[in-house]
Amino acid sequence: MNREAVSSGGVTVLIVDDSPTEVHVLKKILEKHGYRTEVANDGQEGVAMAKRIRPSLILMDVVMPVLNGFQATRQLSKDQSTSAIPVIMVTTKDQETDKSWGMRQGATDYLVKPVAPAELITKIRNVLDR
């Protein structure tokens, strides 16, 4: 967890990804734009943290141990305490079937890695403005 996070109007983004490199890249982009970040290393930890900290938004990888991103997103969307938290899937899975499956699990949007910083920030702002 990042305790030295930059505060931007109380917007906290939970990054759920098992790759330290991806986490570092995403945190750097988000914190540069003033978002506070928290990190979970797999889907199960992500679901538990989402229930505990109630982030403004979740960036969810798909391929992870324990609970994959599709399963975690489905759990979050079906739980009354977390169903209102938007989830953007951020994954290397770039097939249209993967995207449609992610959206059917409850994701709000879908981005394919590697993520362009400007596209990530635009998607986050669009989702948070809904």
Disulfide bonds with the S-S distance in Angstrom:
none
